Amino acid sequence: MTEPQPDYRRPPGPDQPVTLGIDAETLATLQALQGEHGDMVSMLKPNGRLAYFVNDAVEVRRILARRHSKYHKGPGFERVKMLLGNGLIVSDGDVWRRSRTMIQPAFSRQNVHRLMTVMVECTDRRAASWAQAAANGETINITSETSDFALELILISIFGDDYGNRILTEGENPFAFLSRDSTRDLSVVMKVRHLRELLLGIIADRRAGKGSQHFDFLSMYLDATDKQGNHFADAELLDELMTLIVAGFETSANTLNWVWYLIAKHPDVEAKLIDEAQRMVPNVSAITAENLAEMEYTQQTLEEALRLYPPVWLFTRRSHAEDELDRYDVPTGTDIYLSPYILHRTDHYWPEPERFDPDRFVLSDKPKKDRPYFPFSLGPRRCLGEYFSFLEMKVHLGLLLPRFRMRPVDDAEPELELAINLRSAEDIQMRPSIR
């Protein structure tokens, strides 16, 4: 157990032990500590371990980027590991470096662009169901809709033809519970075991030359080799596939859920987005990587939504070597807590932080790389799928916003569910109409 040493230079903090988890109480605790002690706070946990809450933008970047090798994944990842195994999100050290090196080429812009057809097709299916709902005067559960869209998209992007031929053989999506259950408890783990058996069958067929003949992530993962020329073993591949499925849909699903809500509340933003979409992607044939890249206001809107509602609201690290942050010492074994949600809403970094304003992300004098902003993490562990996520969200909004007006059924601001991911506590209901 790590005990603080008297001669360590520690940030200010409370005298009493502090209990931290991944929940609303933890958010309130960290916000209160920041308000009382500032952007660097030290505390003892009930088990005696020293912990720092770091909300200083420079030091956050130092931990995640410049000195990342001194920090491994911290507390709270046990629940994630139950679901994902030892995939890229939870692994450390040589295992992580090997996997990252093998997987990174799959997410090149060239490869992502080859999947844009899938993005369009999945968006078109949403459009058809929304048009029917609008014609019938029905409401739409936008939370479920964005989850279903993003989950279908990532599964087809991973498995190609096997999505329809092997995964949907029982007439429903066996992965659907992932978008409905955020608890990541034992019941979810049992369901995941069934999924892993299904995936093993698909992997075996692929290795035998059967299955999808179309370009997809699974084919790229199967072809990936490390520096010694070795491929992923089946167990490793399973962990990485589960990681890609979960991480690949949750960020986009949650962000689009919030974006539709925010757009509906801000007609001025909505009008600008529609104008940009009509100019840049007036029809499906106009959807190119170049045109999507020029949808700057859409990019700004997505980034602002991610500022307010980062998909992962709390990061943890544990130091495995001594370090120094600001003027304070970091002993080996110190737990580090970082919160994009709190940093993104700190007023000395973001004026009027609670206000939704996409113009915050117009290119300014401050270099983009130095922004106090990390919804996708920072440094070597920054999310590999960031570009894929932005591209699919631009396709989704670019094709749907000019066709549909969405208005919330309930004017009340949605409450937050603060688990591993930041979600709306209750599904957001929208009333669609044809423009």
N, C-alpha and C positions, 0 to 999 in steps of 0.2 A: 504494500500500500504506500502510496506516495505521500509524504508529509512535507509541508512547507518548511524551509530552513530559515532560521532567524536572519541570516545575512543576505537573503535574497531580496532584491528590490522588486517589490510587488505593487501593482496598481491598487488604488483605493478599493474598498469593498465592504460588505457587511461583516459584522462580528459573528453572526450565527450561521450555522451550516445552511446550505441552500439545496433544495431538491429540484432537479431538472429532468424533464422527460421530453416527449414530443407531443404537446397538447396545448390547449388554450391557456392553461394555468402557467405553463412555462413561458409563453409569449408575454403574459402580463408581468411575470416576475422579471424577465429580462428588460422589458420596457421600464419598469420601476427602478431597477438597478442602474440603467443608463441615465434616467432622470436624476437620480441621487448622486451618482459617482462619476458620470461621464462616459466617454467612448471606450475606455479600458477599465474593466472591472475584474477584481480577483475575488474568489470565494472558495470556501471549503464545502465539498459535498458530504452528505451524511457518512459515507464510508471513509472519510478522511483524505480523499484525493483532492489535490489542488486543481482548480478550474479557472480559466479566464474567459470572460465574454469580451470579444473584440469587435467593436463597431467603428473603429478608425479605418477609413478607406485605404490609406497607405499601408497599414499593417495587415489588413485583410489581403491585399494584393501580395504582400510579402509572404504570407503564410501559404496562399494557394498557388503562387507562381514562382517568385524569386527564390524562396527557400522551401519549396514543396517537399524536397527530399528528406527534410527533418520531421515531417508530419505524416502519419498514417491515418487511416479511417478511425474515427472515434466512436464513442458510445452511441447506441441507437441503431446500429446497422445489423444487429442480430435478426430483427424482424425482416429486414430486406433480404438477408442471406437465406432465411427459410424459404423464400420465394424464388430467388434468383441463383442460389448456389454461390459459387465463387467466380461469378462473371465480372465483367469489366468495372461495374459500378462499385463492387465491394472488395475486390482483390487489391493487394498491395505488393510492393517489392518486385521481384523478378517475374512472378506470375502476371502481374498487371502489365509490366513493360513488354513482355512477350505477346500478350493478347492485344495490347494497344497497337503494337507494330504490325501484327498480322491483320487486324481489322481495319486500320485506318485507310488503306487504299480503297476499300469498298465504298467509302463515303466521299470520294473525289467528286468534284462538281460534274465531271463528265459522266460518271456512273449515276449520280442522282438525276441528272437531266434525262437519262434513259427511262426513268420511272415516272416522268411527267404525264405520260398517257394514262397511267393508273390513277394519278391524282385527278385528272379530268373526269375519268369514268366514274370514280367514286363520288365526285361532286355532282355529276349529272344525275346519279341515282337519288341523291338528296333532293335535287331540284324537282324531280318528278313527284316524290312523295310530298314535298312542301306545297307544290302546286295543287295537288289533290286536297290537302288539308285546308288551303286557302279557299278553294272552291266550295268546300263543305262547311266553311265557317268554324273549323276546328282549331284548337290550340295545339301548339307544338312544345314538347319538352325539349328545349334547346340543349340542356345538359346531356340528355340521352342521345340526342341527334349528333352532337359534336363528338361524343364518345364513340358512338357507333361508326361515324365517318372515319375517325382517326384509327380505330381498331381495325376496321375492314381494310383501310389503306395500308397499314403496316403489315398485316398478314399477307395480303396479295403481293406486296413488295418483297416480302421474305420468301414466300413459298410458290409464287407464280400459279401455274395451273393446279398445283396440289391443294391450293386453298379450296377450290370448288370440287376437286375430285376426291380428296382425302379428308379434309377438315370438316366440310359441310355435309358429309355423307348421311348424318342423322337428321338433316333438315334444319339444324340450328347450329350456332357457333359455340363450340365448347369453351372458347376463350372469353365469352361474353361476361362471365362473372368478374373478370379482372376490372372491367369498367364500372361495375356496380358495387363492389365490395372493397372498401379502402382499409379494412381492419388488418389485413395480412395476418390473421390469426391461424390457429391450427386447422380449422375447417377449410380455409383457403389452401393450406399446404396439402391437405388430402386431395383436393381437386387438382392441384398442380401435378401430383404424382400421375394421375390419369393423363394429363397433357404430355408429360415427359414420355410416357409409353407411346402415345400417338406420334410424337416427334421422332422417337427412335425408329419407328417403322418408316417414316418418310425419309430419314437419313439413310437407312439401310437400302431403300429403293434407289435413292440418288447415287449412292456409292456403287450400286449394281448397274447403273446406267439407265434406270427407269425414272419415271416421274416427269416433272415439268421440263419442257424444252425451251421455255422462255427465260429471259434474263431476270435474275432476282438475287436478293442478298444471300440466300442459302447457297446458291452456286458459287458466289464469291467467297463465302466463308469456307466452303469445302475445298476450294482451290488455294486458299491462303496457306503460306508456309512461314516458318520462323527462319532465323539466320542459318540454322543447320539443315534447312530443307524439310523439316517435319511439319505435318499437318495437325490440325486439331484432332485429338482423340474424341470418341463419341461423348464421353462425360463432359469434356471441356466444351464441346460444341453445343450440347444441351444447355449448359449454363449461359453461354453467350447468346443463344437464341432466345431464352427466356428473358435475359436482360434487354435484348433488342426489342422484343415484343412489348414489354412493360414500359420501358423508357421511351420507346418509339411512338407510343400513342398517348401516354398520359400528358406530356408537356403540351402537345398540340391540342388535345381534347380540352384540357382545362383552360388554356389560353383562349381558344375560340369561344368557349362558354362565356368567359368574362368579356371578350371583345364584343360579342353580339349584345350583351347587356349594356355595356358602356356606350356603344354606338346608338342604341335605342334611346339612351338618356341624353345624348348630345347630337341633336339634329344637324348642327353646324359641321361637326366632324363627319357625320354620315354623308352630307352633301358633297364634301370634298372627296371622300372615298369613291362615291359613285361617279363623280366627274372623272377622276383618275382612271377608274376601271373602264369606263366607256371609251376613253381615249387610248388606253394601252392594250386592253383585251376586249375589243368590241364583239368578238366572236371566238369560238373555240380555235379556229385555225390561226388566230392571231396570238395564241399563247405560246410564247417562246421564252427561253431563259433570259434573252436580252430584254424583252418587253417587261417581264416580271421584275428584272433588276431595276428598271426605270420607275417602278411603282414606289416612289420614295415616300409619299405620304402614308401609304399602306404600311410600309416598313416602320415608319415613325409610330403609327398607331399601335402596331403589334408590340413594339418595344416599350411604349408607354403602358400598355396593358400588363406586360411582363414586369415592369417596374412596380406597379401597384399590387399585382397578384403573381409573384414568382412561383413557379410550380413546386419547387422545394424551398420551404420557408426557413429551414434551419439546417445548417451544415455542422458536422462535428469532426474534429481531428484530435489526435493524441500525439504529443511530441515524443519522439524516440531518440532525440539528441538534444542537448542543451542549446538554447537559442536566446536571442534578445529582441524584444519588440519595443519600439520607441525607446524609452530609458529603463525598461523593466526586464528582469530576467525571466526566462521560461525554463524551469527545471525539466529534466527528462521525466516523462510520464504525466505531464500536465494535460488535462482535457481542455480543448479549445472549442468554444461555441461561437458560430458566425451566423448571422441572420440576414439574408437578402431583404426579407420583408421589413425589418427594422431599419437597416441601412438605407433602403430605398425611400423610406418615409421620415428620414431625419432632416429637419428643416435647414440645418446649416450646410447640407449638401444639395438639397432640393427645395427651393423656395415654394411655399404653399404645397407641401408634399401630398396632401390629400386630394388635390385638384387634378382631374384628368386633362392632360394637355399634351397632345402629340408633338406640338412645336418645341417641346423640350429637346427633342432628338434631331432637330435641324443641325447640320454641321456648324460648329461654333469654333471659337478660338481655342477651346480646350480640346486637346487630342482625344479621340474616341477611346484609345487604349487606357487613358487615365481616369475615365469616368468612374464614380463610385457606384458601380452597377455590375452585378454578377448573377443574373438569373440562370445562366448555363454554367456556373462556376467560372474559374479562371485558370490560366496556366496549362500545364500538360494534361490535367484531368478535365479540361473544358469539354463539354459534351460534343462528341463526334457528329451527332445528328442535328446540330444546330441549323446548318444550311438546309438540310432536308425538311426540317420542321417549318422554317420560314417560307420555303418554296410551296409546300402543300397548303399552308395557311393563306398565302397570296392567291393561289389558284382558287381555293374555296371562296374567299371573299370577293375576288375579282369576277367570278361567274355568278355568284348568288346575290350579292348586294344590289346590282342594277335590276334584278328581277323581283326581289322580295323586300317588303318593308316589314320589319319585326317590331312589335311593341310589347313590353312586359305586361302580363296579366295583373301582377301585383306591383304597386309602386314602392313597396318597402325595399330597402337595401338588403340584399342577401347576407345572411350571416355566414361566417367562415367555419369550415371544418378543418382543424389544424391537426392532421395526422402526419404520416410520412410526406404526403403531398398536400398542398393547399387547395381545397375545393370549396364550392358552395355547399353549406350544410344541407340545404334543401334544393332539389332540382328547380331550375329557373324555367318557368312557363312563359311562352311567347305566343302572341296572336299574329299570324302571318297574313299579309295581303299582297296581291299582285300589283306591281307598279304600273 
